[in-house]
Amino acid sequence: MSGHTQPSLSNSPILRVLTLCSLYVSQGLPQGFIHYALKNHLADQGFSTSDIGNVIAMISLPWAVKFLWGPVVDRFGIASMGKRRPWIIGAQAMTVVVLLILATVPGLDSNLRLLGLGILSVNIWTSLQDVCTDSLAVDLVPENQRGILNGFMYGCSYLGSFLGGTLIGYFLLMEGGSVQLALVVLSGCVFAIMLLPVFIRERSGEKLLPWTSGSSQLMEDEQHARSTGLLFRQIKQAFSRPIALTAALLAVGAHIGNSALNIIASRHFITEVGWDKKAYTLLESGVTFFSLGGAFIGGFVASLLGAKRSVVLSGSLIALVWIIFSRLESHWSEEWLVRTNMCVLATLLGLFTVSLFTLFMNISDRRVAASQFTAYMALMNLSMFTGNKLAGPLEATLPSVPAAYLVSGIFHLGVMAFVILAIKPPRNPAELPPSPTGGS
């Protein structure tokens, strides 16, 4: 009978890696397109920093509240098709539908209000997919494989961002290109990736589609939660610890400076310094490979130094790079300096983000680790949203763009001082709980 076992995500490591990594590429595609190509296209169109910041902030808003999806996904579902798979298929299908609807709107890039609402709706569904993908990984990936797979998955989100900025961005920035054409290509890519969860079961014996044969294969302890109230009580308990609250403050402050500078810098270098929007977009999306390298390095550094030290080291270096760059304004017209600055920052940001992830995993209460960790990720996205929104007011308040780099650097050093003084991680965060099988 075992010879007739259907290949599924639960019994095939190769299918698991392929599907999870592809889903992360799918999440990165719209992020990269909006963050790089569309942002720089709007700057080239002559929109103000404040206008662009408000539109780009719409990416982060659904991610800042994505923890609200957790209890819904844990509580409801179609168990006969798998615990997470129906949600993933639904989220991706809605992403495709929204992208195609937006592609029918003429003059979309001149109607910032509608464009912002479009970005918001795309990211509502992408953030739902993210919560479900992370939950799927927690459900099906053995504990001893999670570290490596996390590195791959996080790397694939960078790969998706790169492809979104360059490949999808090409259809916006090329001669005769348009936002509408780019959105059609983007929807086609998301649809192609959606075919993986459509045709691969979570567990052998489940239904492939609602009308096919099969039944729920969930064990008793894998069933959807019987009570949403119980989930919320456990989450509240987890966040009542002082370390959990200080970590939440860190998550909110972590990306404000970087998100504000991203908007301020792209508009400044394209409209004031004279960079071609296509060349600047290629540079911005291209340095995601340095972030990918920084993320892999971050895993080793966090293991070697400990997550807190790794956060402080990488965060302090980011702040110092901003401060030094602010003093070199007379050389900003030199391409090598801007390229070097971006590559160094991208590497450090990859290292910083993975260090934060590790710190938040160590702090999370094991009983509600998925929900608590998702909450920290949501707060980090709130941090990005805040930075995007502050870009315009910051530029208007400060005397120059170098001053924005200087102020952001000083603020970020303040955040690192907060980490040193207020974050006291548990003594043995990496210690695993006893094996339920009693094995050693």
Stockholm file with secondary structure:
# STOCKHOLM 1.0

chainA/1-440         MSGHTQPSLSNSPILRVLTLCSLYVSQGLPQGFIHYALKNHLADQGFSTSDIGNVIAMISLPWAVKFLWGPVVDRFGIASMGKRRPWIIGAQAMTVVVLLILATVPGLDSNLRLLGLGILSVNIWTSLQDVCTDSLAVDLVPENQRGILNGFMYGCSYLGSFLGGTLIGYFLLMEGGSVQLALVVLSGCVFAIMLLPVFIRERSGEKLLPWTSGSSQLMEDEQHARSTGLLFRQIKQAFSRPIALTAALLAVGAHIGNSALNIIASRHFITEVGWDKKAYTLLESGVTFFSLGGAFIGGFVASLLGAKRSVVLSGSLIALVWIIFSRLESHWSEEWLVRTNMCVLATLLGLFTVSLFTLFMNISDRRVAASQFTAYMALMNLSMFTGNKLAGPLEATLPSVPAAYLVSGIFHLGVMAFVILAIKPPRNPAELPPSPTGGS
#=GR chainA/1-440 SS CGGGCCCBTTTCHHHHHHHHHHHHHHHHHHHHIIIIIIHHHHHHTTCCHHHHHHHHHHHHHHHHTGGGHHHHHHHCCCGGGCSSHHHHHHHHHHHHHHHHHHHTCTTGGGCHHHHHHHHHHHHHHHHHHHHHHHHHHHHHSCGGGHHHHHHHHHHHHHHHHHHIIIIIHHHHHSTTCCHHHHHHHHHHHHHHHHHHHHHSBSSTTSCSSTTSSCCCCCCGGGSCCSCHHHHHHHHHHHTTSHHHHHHHHHHHHTTHHHHHHHHHHHHIIIIIICCCHHHHHHHHHHTHHHHHHHHHHHHHHHHHHCHHHHHHHHHHHHHHHHHHHHTTGGGTTCHHHHHHHHHHHHHHHHHHHHHHHHHHHHHSCGGGHHHHHHHHHHHHHHHHHHHHHHHHHHHHHSSSHHHHHHHHHHHHHHHHHHHHHHCCCCSSTTCCCCCTTCCC
#=GC SS_cons         CGGGCCCBTTTCHHHHHHHHHHHHHHHHHHHHIIIIIIHHHHHHTTCCHHHHHHHHHHHHHHHHTGGGHHHHHHHCCCGGGCSSHHHHHHHHHHHHHHHHHHHTCTTGGGCHHHHHHHHHHHHHHHHHHHHHHHHHHHHHSCGGGHHHHHHHHHHHHHHHHHHIIIIIHHHHHSTTCCHHHHHHHHHHHHHHHHHHHHHSBSSTTSCSSTTSSCCCCCCGGGSCCSCHHHHHHHHHHHTTSHHHHHHHHHHHHTTHHHHHHHHHHHHIIIIIICCCHHHHHHHHHHTHHHHHHHHHHHHHHHHHHCHHHHHHHHHHHHHHHHHHHHTTGGGTTCHHHHHHHHHHHHHHHHHHHHHHHHHHHHHSCGGGHHHHHHHHHHHHHHHHHHHHHHHHHHHHHSSSHHHHHHHHHHHHHHHHHHHHHHCCCCSSTTCCCCCTTCCC
//
